[in-house]
Amino acid sequence: MQTQLLSALEGVIAAAGTGQPEVKLRYLQTVSTKIDLLRLLTRLSKDCQCISNKQYLELESQLHEIGRMLGGWLKSIK
C-alpha cells in the first residue's frame, strides 16, 4: 500500500509540474488507477483483519475525497 501511495503522489507531482494537457491527463489517469488499487487493498486489509474497522473507515473516507478531487482535476483538463 505504501508503494502505491508513493507512486500516486509521484504522479500528482509530475502532473502538477507539466504544462502539457495531454501529458497531465496521462499522469492523472495513472494516478486514478492507483487510487482505485489503494481502495481495493484497503478493503482487503480490512477483510483479513490487518486493519480495524475504524482505520478502514478513515482510509476509505480519505481515498474517497482524493478521488473526488482527482476527478475534478481530470474534468478540468478534458
PDB file as gemmi writes it, atoms N, CA and C in Angstrom:
CRYST1    1.000    1.000    1.000  90.00  90.00  90.00 P 1                      
ATOM      1  N   MET A   1       0.835  -1.190   0.000  1.00  0.00           N  
ATOM      2  CA  MET A   1       0.000   0.000   0.000  1.00  0.00           C  
ATOM      3  C   MET A   1       0.880   1.254   0.000  1.00  0.00           C  
ATOM      4  N   GLN A   2       1.963   1.190   0.748  1.00  0.00           N  
ATOM      5  CA  GLN A   2       2.857   2.348   0.800  1.00  0.00           C  
ATOM      6  C   GLN A   2       3.451   2.641  -0.568  1.00  0.00           C  
ATOM      7  N   THR A   3       3.838   1.602  -1.265  1.00  0.00           N  
ATOM      8  CA  THR A   3       4.428   1.778  -2.594  1.00  0.00           C  
ATOM      9  C   THR A   3       3.421   2.414  -3.548  1.00  0.00           C  
ATOM     10  N   GLN A   4       2.176   1.954  -3.520  1.00  0.00           N  
ATOM     11  CA  GLN A   4       1.144   2.510  -4.387  1.00  0.00           C  
ATOM     12  C   GLN A   4       0.856   3.962  -4.032  1.00  0.00           C  
ATOM     13  N   LEU A   5       0.823   4.254  -2.750  1.00  0.00           N  
ATOM     14  CA  LEU A   5       0.560   5.622  -2.307  1.00  0.00           C  
ATOM     15  C   LEU A   5       1.676   6.559  -2.760  1.00  0.00           C  
ATOM     16  N   LEU A   6       2.912   6.135  -2.588  1.00  0.00           N  
ATOM     17  CA  LEU A   6       4.037   6.966  -3.030  1.00  0.00           C  
ATOM     18  C   LEU A   6       4.046   7.131  -4.544  1.00  0.00           C  
ATOM     19  N   SER A   7       3.698   6.092  -5.252  1.00  0.00           N  
ATOM     20  CA  SER A   7       3.636   6.165  -6.705  1.00  0.00           C  
ATOM     21  C   SER A   7       2.534   7.129  -7.150  1.00  0.00           C  
ATOM     22  N   ALA A   8       1.392   7.104  -6.479  1.00  0.00           N  
ATOM     23  CA  ALA A   8       0.297   8.027  -6.796  1.00  0.00           C  
ATOM     24  C   ALA A   8       0.723   9.462  -6.518  1.00  0.00           C  
ATOM     25  N   LEU A   9       1.388   9.674  -5.411  1.00  0.00           N  
ATOM     26  CA  LEU A   9       1.870  11.005  -5.065  1.00  0.00           C  
ATOM     27  C   LEU A   9       2.875  11.507  -6.103  1.00  0.00           C  
ATOM     28  N   GLU A  10       3.738  10.621  -6.544  1.00  0.00           N  
ATOM     29  CA  GLU A  10       4.705  10.964  -7.590  1.00  0.00           C  
ATOM     30  C   GLU A  10       3.987  11.388  -8.868  1.00  0.00           C  
ATOM     31  N   GLY A  11       2.916  10.688  -9.220  1.00  0.00           N  
ATOM     32  CA  GLY A  11       2.139  11.035 -10.409  1.00  0.00           C  
ATOM     33  C   GLY A  11       1.463  12.389 -10.288  1.00  0.00           C  
ATOM     34  N   VAL A  12       0.957  12.702  -9.106  1.00  0.00           N  
ATOM     35  CA  VAL A  12       0.315  14.001  -8.877  1.00  0.00           C  
ATOM     36  C   VAL A  12       1.345  15.119  -9.017  1.00  0.00           C  
ATOM     37  N   ILE A  13       2.512  14.917  -8.444  1.00  0.00           N  
ATOM     38  CA  ILE A  13       3.570  15.933  -8.534  1.00  0.00           C  
ATOM     39  C   ILE A  13       4.007  16.111  -9.985  1.00  0.00           C  
ATOM     40  N   ALA A  14       4.144  15.017 -10.708  1.00  0.00           N  
ATOM     41  CA  ALA A  14       4.529  15.094 -12.121  1.00  0.00           C  
ATOM     42  C   ALA A  14       3.456  15.818 -12.931  1.00  0.00           C  
ATOM     43  N   ALA A  15       2.191  15.527 -12.667  1.00  0.00           N  
ATOM     44  CA  ALA A  15       1.095  16.181 -13.395  1.00  0.00           C  
ATOM     45  C   ALA A  15       1.067  17.679 -13.099  1.00  0.00           C  
ATOM     46  N   ALA A  16       1.299  18.032 -11.859  1.00  0.00           N  
ATOM     47  CA  ALA A  16       1.289  19.445 -11.480  1.00  0.00           C  
ATOM     48  C   ALA A  16       2.463  20.191 -12.111  1.00  0.00           C  
ATOM     49  N   GLY A  17       3.529  19.486 -12.404  1.00  0.00           N  
ATOM     50  CA  GLY A  17       4.727  20.110 -12.936  1.00  0.00           C  
ATOM     51  C   GLY A  17       4.786  20.247 -14.443  1.00  0.00           C  
ATOM     52  N   THR A  18       3.797  19.700 -15.135  1.00  0.00           N  
ATOM     53  CA  THR A  18       3.831  19.784 -16.601  1.00  0.00           C  
ATOM     54  C   THR A  18       2.779  20.770 -17.091  1.00  0.00           C  
ATOM     55  N   GLY A  19       3.098  21.430 -18.175  1.00  0.00           N  
ATOM     56  CA  GLY A  19       2.159  22.372 -18.761  1.00  0.00           C  
ATOM     57  C   GLY A  19       1.415  21.807 -19.948  1.00  0.00           C  
ATOM     58  N   GLN A  20       1.744  20.593 -20.335  1.00  0.00           N  
ATOM     59  CA  GLN A  20       1.110  19.972 -21.500  1.00  0.00           C  
ATOM     60  C   GLN A  20      -0.123  19.185 -21.060  1.00  0.00           C  
ATOM     61  N   PRO A  21      -1.309  19.585 -21.505  1.00  0.00           N  
ATOM     62  CA  PRO A  21      -2.548  18.932 -21.064  1.00  0.00           C  
ATOM     63  C   PRO A  21      -2.590  17.427 -21.335  1.00  0.00           C  
ATOM     64  N   GLU A  22      -2.080  16.981 -22.491  1.00  0.00           N  
ATOM     65  CA  GLU A  22      -2.151  15.549 -22.801  1.00  0.00           C  
ATOM     66  C   GLU A  22      -1.246  14.733 -21.886  1.00  0.00           C  
ATOM     67  N   VAL A  23      -0.101  15.296 -21.508  1.00  0.00           N  
ATOM     68  CA  VAL A  23       0.802  14.609 -20.577  1.00  0.00           C  
ATOM     69  C   VAL A  23       0.189  14.598 -19.185  1.00  0.00           C  
ATOM     70  N   LYS A  24      -0.383  15.730 -18.786  1.00  0.00           N  
ATOM     71  CA  LYS A  24      -1.037  15.839 -17.482  1.00  0.00           C  
ATOM     72  C   LYS A  24      -2.173  14.820 -17.377  1.00  0.00           C  
ATOM     73  N   LEU A  25      -2.939  14.690 -18.457  1.00  0.00           N  
ATOM     74  CA  LEU A  25      -4.054  13.741 -18.481  1.00  0.00           C  
ATOM     75  C   LEU A  25      -3.565  12.315 -18.276  1.00  0.00           C  
ATOM     76  N   ARG A  26      -2.480  11.938 -18.947  1.00  0.00           N  
ATOM     77  CA  ARG A  26      -1.929  10.580 -18.782  1.00  0.00           C  
ATOM     78  C   ARG A  26      -1.491  10.329 -17.351  1.00  0.00           C  
ATOM     79  N   TYR A  27      -0.793  11.297 -16.759  1.00  0.00           N  
ATOM     80  CA  TYR A  27      -0.358  11.148 -15.369  1.00  0.00           C  
ATOM     81  C   TYR A  27      -1.561  10.974 -14.443  1.00  0.00           C  
ATOM     82  N   LEU A  28      -2.568  11.813 -14.623  1.00  0.00           N  
ATOM     83  CA  LEU A  28      -3.728  11.764 -13.731  1.00  0.00           C  
ATOM     84  C   LEU A  28      -4.545  10.495 -13.914  1.00  0.00           C  
ATOM     85  N   GLN A  29      -4.616   9.970 -15.120  1.00  0.00           N  
ATOM     86  CA  GLN A  29      -5.308   8.699 -15.336  1.00  0.00           C  
ATOM     87  C   GLN A  29      -4.573   7.563 -14.633  1.00  0.00           C  
ATOM     88  N   THR A  30      -3.247   7.617 -14.653  1.00  0.00           N  
ATOM     89  CA  THR A  30      -2.448   6.613 -13.944  1.00  0.00           C  
ATOM     90  C   THR A  30      -2.673   6.727 -12.440  1.00  0.00           C  
ATOM     91  N   VAL A  31      -2.713   7.966 -11.939  1.00  0.00           N  
ATOM     92  CA  VAL A  31      -2.961   8.184 -10.516  1.00  0.00           C  
ATOM     93  C   VAL A  31      -4.342   7.651 -10.141  1.00  0.00           C  
ATOM     94  N   SER A  32      -5.324   7.874 -10.984  1.00  0.00           N  
ATOM     95  CA  SER A  32      -6.677   7.389 -10.723  1.00  0.00           C  
ATOM     96  C   SER A  32      -6.698   5.869 -10.575  1.00  0.00           C  
ATOM     97  N   THR A  33      -5.973   5.185 -11.434  1.00  0.00           N  
ATOM     98  CA  THR A  33      -5.877   3.728 -11.353  1.00  0.00           C  
ATOM     99  C   THR A  33      -5.226   3.304 -10.039  1.00  0.00           C  
ATOM    100  N   LYS A  34      -4.202   4.020  -9.631  1.00  0.00           N  
ATOM    101  CA  LYS A  34      -3.513   3.691  -8.380  1.00  0.00           C  
ATOM    102  C   LYS A  34      -4.415   3.927  -7.169  1.00  0.00           C  
ATOM    103  N   ILE A  35      -5.234   4.956  -7.225  1.00  0.00           N  
ATOM    104  CA  ILE A  35      -6.187   5.225  -6.138  1.00  0.00           C  
ATOM    105  C   ILE A  35      -7.217   4.100  -6.070  1.00  0.00           C  
ATOM    106  N   ASP A  36      -7.679   3.639  -7.230  1.00  0.00           N  
ATOM    107  CA  ASP A  36      -8.611   2.506  -7.251  1.00  0.00           C  
ATOM    108  C   ASP A  36      -7.965   1.263  -6.640  1.00  0.00           C  
ATOM    109  N   LEU A  37      -6.698   1.034  -6.963  1.00  0.00           N  
ATOM    110  CA  LEU A  37      -5.973  -0.094  -6.384  1.00  0.00           C  
ATOM    111  C   LEU A  37      -5.835   0.070  -4.878  1.00  0.00           C  
ATOM    112  N   LEU A  38      -5.577   1.279  -4.422  1.00  0.00           N  
ATOM    113  CA  LEU A  38      -5.481   1.521  -2.975  1.00  0.00           C  
ATOM    114  C   LEU A  38      -6.815   1.244  -2.279  1.00  0.00           C  
ATOM    115  N   ARG A  39      -7.905   1.593  -2.932  1.00  0.00           N  
ATOM    116  CA  ARG A  39      -9.229   1.283  -2.357  1.00  0.00           C  
ATOM    117  C   ARG A  39      -9.398  -0.226  -2.192  1.00  0.00           C  
ATOM    118  N   LEU A  40      -9.009  -0.964  -3.216  1.00  0.00           N  
ATOM    119  CA  LEU A  40      -9.103  -2.428  -3.163  1.00  0.00           C  
ATOM    120  C   LEU A  40      -8.209  -2.998  -2.069  1.00  0.00           C  
ATOM    121  N   LEU A  41      -6.980  -2.529  -1.999  1.00  0.00           N  
ATOM    122  CA  LEU A  41      -6.052  -3.015  -0.969  1.00  0.00           C  
ATOM    123  C   LEU A  41      -6.542  -2.672   0.438  1.00  0.00           C  
ATOM    124  N   THR A  42      -7.171  -1.523   0.571  1.00  0.00           N  
ATOM    125  CA  THR A  42      -7.730  -1.131   1.870  1.00  0.00           C  
ATOM    126  C   THR A  42      -8.847  -2.087   2.275  1.00  0.00           C  
ATOM    127  N   ARG A  43      -9.720  -2.397   1.315  1.00  0.00           N  
ATOM    128  CA  ARG A  43     -10.803  -3.347   1.592  1.00  0.00           C  
ATOM    129  C   ARG A  43     -10.258  -4.726   1.967  1.00  0.00           C  
ATOM    130  N   LEU A  44      -9.259  -5.175   1.228  1.00  0.00           N  
ATOM    131  CA  LEU A  44      -8.659  -6.476   1.538  1.00  0.00           C  
ATOM    132  C   LEU A  44      -7.987  -6.471   2.909  1.00  0.00           C  
ATOM    133  N   SER A  45      -7.368  -5.367   3.256  1.00  0.00           N  
ATOM    134  CA  SER A  45      -6.728  -5.252   4.574  1.00  0.00           C  
ATOM    135  C   SER A  45      -7.757  -5.363   5.690  1.00  0.00           C  
ATOM    136  N   LYS A  46      -8.920  -4.757   5.472  1.00  0.00           N  
ATOM    137  CA  LYS A  46      -9.988  -4.858   6.476  1.00  0.00           C  
ATOM    138  C   LYS A  46     -10.511  -6.288   6.542  1.00  0.00           C  
ATOM    139  N   ASP A  47     -10.711  -6.892   5.369  1.00  0.00           N  
ATOM    140  CA  ASP A  47     -11.258  -8.246   5.330  1.00  0.00           C  
ATOM    141  C   ASP A  47     -10.348  -9.272   6.004  1.00  0.00           C  
ATOM    142  N   CYS A  48      -9.054  -9.091   5.876  1.00  0.00           N  
ATOM    143  CA  CYS A  48      -8.128 -10.032   6.523  1.00  0.00           C  
ATOM    144  C   CYS A  48      -7.759  -9.570   7.935  1.00  0.00           C  
ATOM    145  N   GLN A  49      -8.446  -8.541   8.394  1.00  0.00           N  
ATOM    146  CA  GLN A  49      -8.293  -8.005   9.746  1.00  0.00           C  
ATOM    147  C   GLN A  49      -6.875  -7.495  10.025  1.00  0.00           C  
ATOM    148  N   CYS A  50      -6.242  -6.970   8.983  1.00  0.00           N  
ATOM    149  CA  CYS A  50      -4.929  -6.328   9.144  1.00  0.00           C  
ATOM    150  C   CYS A  50      -5.099  -4.911   9.667  1.00  0.00           C  
ATOM    151  N   ILE A  51      -6.264  -4.327   9.406  1.00  0.00           N  
ATOM    152  CA  ILE A  51      -6.596  -3.011   9.955  1.00  0.00           C  
ATOM    153  C   ILE A  51      -7.974  -3.106  10.601  1.00  0.00           C  
ATOM    154  N   SER A  52      -8.222  -2.212  11.536  1.00  0.00           N  
ATOM    155  CA  SER A  52      -9.514  -2.210  12.227  1.00  0.00           C  
ATOM    156  C   SER A  52     -10.580  -1.552  11.354  1.00  0.00           C  
ATOM    157  N   ASN A  53     -11.823  -1.720  11.748  1.00  0.00           N  
ATOM    158  CA  ASN A  53     -12.919  -1.081  11.020  1.00  0.00           C  
ATOM    159  C   ASN A  53     -12.780   0.437  11.064  1.00  0.00           C  
ATOM    160  N   LYS A  54     -12.342   0.953  12.199  1.00  0.00           N  
ATOM    161  CA  LYS A  54     -12.151   2.396  12.345  1.00  0.00           C  
ATOM    162  C   LYS A  54     -11.084   2.888  11.364  1.00  0.00           C  
ATOM    163  N   GLN A  55      -9.970   2.187  11.283  1.00  0.00           N  
ATOM    164  CA  GLN A  55      -8.910   2.555  10.345  1.00  0.00           C  
ATOM    165  C   GLN A  55      -9.412   2.460   8.908  1.00  0.00           C  
ATOM    166  N   TYR A  56     -10.178   1.424   8.631  1.00  0.00           N  
ATOM    167  CA  TYR A  56     -10.736   1.247   7.294  1.00  0.00           C  
ATOM    168  C   TYR A  56     -11.625   2.422   6.912  1.00  0.00           C  
ATOM    169  N   LEU A  57     -12.521   2.806   7.815  1.00  0.00           N  
ATOM    170  CA  LEU A  57     -13.432   3.910   7.523  1.00  0.00           C  
ATOM    171  C   LEU A  57     -12.677   5.214   7.288  1.00  0.00           C  
ATOM    172  N   GLU A  58     -11.642   5.453   8.066  1.00  0.00           N  
ATOM    173  CA  GLU A  58     -10.841   6.667   7.905  1.00  0.00           C  
ATOM    174  C   GLU A  58     -10.108   6.653   6.564  1.00  0.00           C  
ATOM    175  N   LEU A  59      -9.468   5.539   6.240  1.00  0.00           N  
ATOM    176  CA  LEU A  59      -8.755   5.426   4.967  1.00  0.00           C  
ATOM    177  C   LEU A  59      -9.703   5.548   3.784  1.00  0.00           C  
ATOM    178  N   GLU A  60     -10.837   4.888   3.873  1.00  0.00           N  
ATOM    179  CA  GLU A  60     -11.806   4.922   2.782  1.00  0.00           C  
ATOM    180  C   GLU A  60     -12.343   6.333   2.573  1.00  0.00           C  
ATOM    181  N   SER A  61     -12.563   7.043   3.657  1.00  0.00           N  
ATOM    182  CA  SER A  61     -13.025   8.426   3.575  1.00  0.00           C  
ATOM    183  C   SER A  61     -11.981   9.308   2.891  1.00  0.00           C  
ATOM    184  N   GLN A  62     -10.735   9.133   3.267  1.00  0.00           N  
ATOM    185  CA  GLN A  62      -9.663   9.920   2.661  1.00  0.00           C  
ATOM    186  C   GLN A  62      -9.487   9.580   1.187  1.00  0.00           C  
ATOM    187  N   LEU A  63      -9.553   8.303   0.847  1.00  0.00           N  
ATOM    188  CA  LEU A  63      -9.432   7.898  -0.548  1.00  0.00           C  
ATOM    189  C   LEU A  63     -10.595   8.418  -1.384  1.00  0.00           C  
ATOM    190  N   HIS A  64     -11.781   8.458  -0.787  1.00  0.00           N  
ATOM    191  CA  HIS A  64     -12.942   8.999  -1.491  1.00  0.00           C  
ATOM    192  C   HIS A  64     -12.732  10.480  -1.800  1.00  0.00           C  
ATOM    193  N   GLU A  65     -12.246  11.221  -0.837  1.00  0.00           N  
ATOM    194  CA  GLU A  65     -12.001  12.649  -1.026  1.00  0.00           C  
ATOM    195  C   GLU A  65     -10.922  12.881  -2.081  1.00  0.00           C  
ATOM    196  N   ILE A  66      -9.866  12.091  -2.035  1.00  0.00           N  
ATOM    197  CA  ILE A  66      -8.797  12.188  -3.035  1.00  0.00           C  
ATOM    198  C   ILE A  66      -9.360  11.902  -4.426  1.00  0.00           C  
ATOM    199  N   GLY A  67     -10.170  10.868  -4.533  1.00  0.00           N  
ATOM    200  CA  GLY A  67     -10.789  10.517  -5.811  1.00  0.00           C  
ATOM    201  C   GLY A  67     -11.694  11.619  -6.328  1.00  0.00           C  
ATOM    202  N   ARG A  68     -12.409  12.259  -5.439  1.00  0.00           N  
ATOM    203  CA  ARG A  68     -13.298  13.354  -5.824  1.00  0.00           C  
ATOM    204  C   ARG A  68     -12.487  14.534  -6.374  1.00  0.00           C  
ATOM    205  N   MET A  69     -11.419  14.889  -5.682  1.00  0.00           N  
ATOM    206  CA  MET A  69     -10.566  15.987  -6.135  1.00  0.00           C  
ATOM    207  C   MET A  69      -9.884  15.644  -7.463  1.00  0.00           C  
ATOM    208  N   LEU A  70      -9.417  14.421  -7.566  1.00  0.00           N  
ATOM    209  CA  LEU A  70      -8.758  13.962  -8.790  1.00  0.00           C  
ATOM    210  C   LEU A  70      -9.733  13.993  -9.967  1.00  0.00           C  
ATOM    211  N   GLY A  71     -10.960  13.558  -9.733  1.00  0.00           N  
ATOM    212  CA  GLY A  71     -11.982  13.605 -10.777  1.00  0.00           C  
ATOM    213  C   GLY A  71     -12.254  15.016 -11.260  1.00  0.00           C  
ATOM    214  N   GLY A  72     -12.286  15.974 -10.329  1.00  0.00           N  
ATOM    215  CA  GLY A  72     -12.453  17.379 -10.716  1.00  0.00           C  
ATOM    216  C   GLY A  72     -11.307  17.885 -11.557  1.00  0.00           C  
ATOM    217  N   TRP A  73     -10.097  17.483 -11.180  1.00  0.00           N  
ATOM    218  CA  TRP A  73      -8.913  17.900 -11.929  1.00  0.00           C  
ATOM    219  C   TRP A  73      -8.937  17.308 -13.331  1.00  0.00           C  
ATOM    220  N   LEU A  74      -9.321  16.040 -13.428  1.00  0.00           N  
ATOM    221  CA  LEU A  74      -9.420  15.389 -14.744  1.00  0.00           C  
ATOM    222  C   LEU A  74     -10.465  16.081 -15.622  1.00  0.00           C  
ATOM    223  N   LYS A  75     -11.613  16.441 -15.047  1.00  0.00           N  
ATOM    224  CA  LYS A  75     -12.655  17.094 -15.829  1.00  0.00           C  
ATOM    225  C   LYS A  75     -12.211  18.464 -16.334  1.00  0.00           C  
ATOM    226  N   SER A  76     -11.390  19.147 -15.541  1.00  0.00           N  
ATOM    227  CA  SER A  76     -10.943  20.479 -15.950  1.00  0.00           C  
ATOM    228  C   SER A  76      -9.963  20.417 -17.122  1.00  0.00           C  
ATOM    229  N   ILE A  77      -9.337  19.262 -17.324  1.00  0.00           N  
ATOM    230  CA  ILE A  77      -8.370  19.101 -18.413  1.00  0.00           C  
ATOM    231  C   ILE A  77      -9.076  18.702 -19.705  1.00  0.00           C  
ATOM    232  N   LYS A  78     -10.092  17.875 -19.603  1.00  0.00           N  
ATOM    233  CA  LYS A  78     -10.775  17.337 -20.793  1.00  0.00           C  
ATOM    234  C   LYS A  78     -11.587  18.365 -21.476  1.00  0.00           C  
TER     235      LYS A  78                                                      
END                                                                             
